[in-house]
Amino acid sequence: MKRPLSAFSAAAAALLLLAPGPAHAVDPAPCLKGESESTSFSSVDAGEIRYTDSAAYLTEINHAISAWRYSGSKIKIFADTADTGNDLDFEEFNDPKQAAAAIWKYKAAPGWTDYISINKARMKDYAPKKRRSVVAHELGHALGLCHKAKTTSESLMWPTVQDTYDVPQGVDKANYKRLWG
């Protein structure tokens, strides 16, 4: 014989029925035409990036590294030591004629150091959040991610860096997960 639900049990069951289901996972987004994402076209070496930093943009670099160390990220990002090989170097340049605020430069040869070159001429006029966004965006490239179309909602990897996002968004994390697991 079935027993009737208590008032507490009935209320709990009603709340479960009204509660929203699990949030839909964000799907990865395609790269802009002519670009691709690749584990081999990245600064990652043996599951990590060892880097040296730039004193002038240390705040932005630390922010970018922290942003890409979100819960669930697989690639370790550590400062280079005397005992490790340097995979990525943050450097500065000053070219007012260069449109880019920063550029990731990939060196295809094994054992070579890749660079994120930060253009002081562009960065000097940016608000702090946009400077953080620029460096986090370029670190996304070093992790193997490509540019996303502006039709992709909320992406740190849009081709033109905005001051809207300074951390990876859902689509960026989905592409990272597809690439690195």
N, C-alpha and C positions, 0 to 999 in steps of 0.2 A: 504494500500500500504506500502510495506517495504521500510524503508529508508536505504541507504548504510551506512556501518560503517565508522566512521571518521578514520583518519590515527592513532590517539591515541588509539581508541578502537580496531582497527585491530592489532596494535602492542601489546597491552595488551593481547588480545586473543591468539596471537602467542606465547607470553611468557608463558602463562598458559599451553599451549599444550606442550611446551618444558620442563617445570619445572618437576623435579622428583616428584613422588608420595610420600606419607608418608613413612617413614622408616619402614621396617618390624620389628615388635616387636621380641625380642629374646625369644625363647621358654625356659622353664625350662629344666634343664638337670637331668637325673637320678643320683641317688647316686651310689657310688661304691658298689659292691656286699657285702651284709651283713650289710650295713648301711641304715639308713632311716632318713627322716626329720620329726620332730614332734613338735607341740607346747608344748606338755607335757614333752618332753625331751629337755628342754631349761632352761635358767636362768630367763626367763620372768615370771613375777608375776603381774597379773592384768594389762597387757598392758604396763609394764615398767620393766626396770632393774635398781635397785638401787645398786651402787657400792662404794667400797673404793679402793683407788689406792695405787700404790707403788712409792715412791719418786724417786727411781733409774731409772724408766722407764716412768716417767710422760709425757714426750714428745710423746713417742710412744702410750701410753694409750689415751692421748688427741686426737692424730691423728686418732686412731681407732674409737673412739666414734664419732668424727666429720664425718669420712668416712661413718659410718652406719646411720648417721642422714641425709642422702641425701633426696632430694625433693621426696616426695611420701612415705617415710618410715613411718610406723605406730607405732612402738614400741618406747617409750620414754626411754632415757637413762640419768639418773641423778645421781649425787653424793649422797651418803647416808647422812642422817642427823640424829640427835639425836631422831627425831620423826618418822623415817621410819625404816622398816626392811631391812637389807642388803641382797641382792640377789646374789651378785657377789663380790669377793675380788680378787684383783690383788696382788700376792705375788711373792717373789723371792726365788730361791734356786740355789745352785752351785754344779753341778754334772757333771764333765767332761766325765764320763762313759755313761751318758744318751745321746742318739742320738737326742732327741727332744729339740728344742730351747724353746718351751713352750707347756703346756698341759692344756686343759680345763678339770676340774674335776667336774663331776655332782654328786650332793647329792640328792638322790631320795626322801628323807623325806621332807614333807612340813615345811617351816620355816627354813630350813637349808641353809647355805650359800654355793654356788658353788665357785670354784676357777679357776683362770687362773694363773698357776704357770710358771714363766719365769725363764729359766735356764741361769744364768749369765755366766756360763762356755761356752755356745754356742754363746750367744748374743754378747759377748765382741769382737769377731772377725768379726761380720757382719757390713756391710755398713749401714748407717742410713735408707735408703729406705727398706732394707731387714728386719731390726728390726721393722720398722713400719708395714711391710707386715705380719710378724709373729704375732704381737699382733692383727692386724685387722682380720687375719685368725681365731685366737682363739676366738675373739669376735663373729665372724660368727657362730662358734659352739655354743657359749652361746645363740645365737639367734635361735638355732635349726637347723642350716644348716649342711649338711653332706659334705663329700669329693666328688669331681667330678673327673671323669677320665681325664687323660692328653689329651685324644682325644677331650674333651670338649674345645673349643677354649676360650681362655682368661678368666680364672676364678681365683679369689682370693682363692677359696676353693679346689684347687688341693692338693693332699695329701702331696706333698713336696713343701714347701713354696719357692717361687722364689723371686728374687728382681725385677721382671718385674712389678708386680701389687701390690700396697699398698692400693688400694681402691676397693670396690666391682665393678665387671664388669657387663655387661648386663645380663649374665646368672645368676649371683649371685642375682641380683635384681629381676629377673624373679622367681627364686626359693623362695626368700623372699616374694614376692607378692603372690605366690601360697600358701605359708604357713600362712602369716599374713594378706593378703588382701591388 
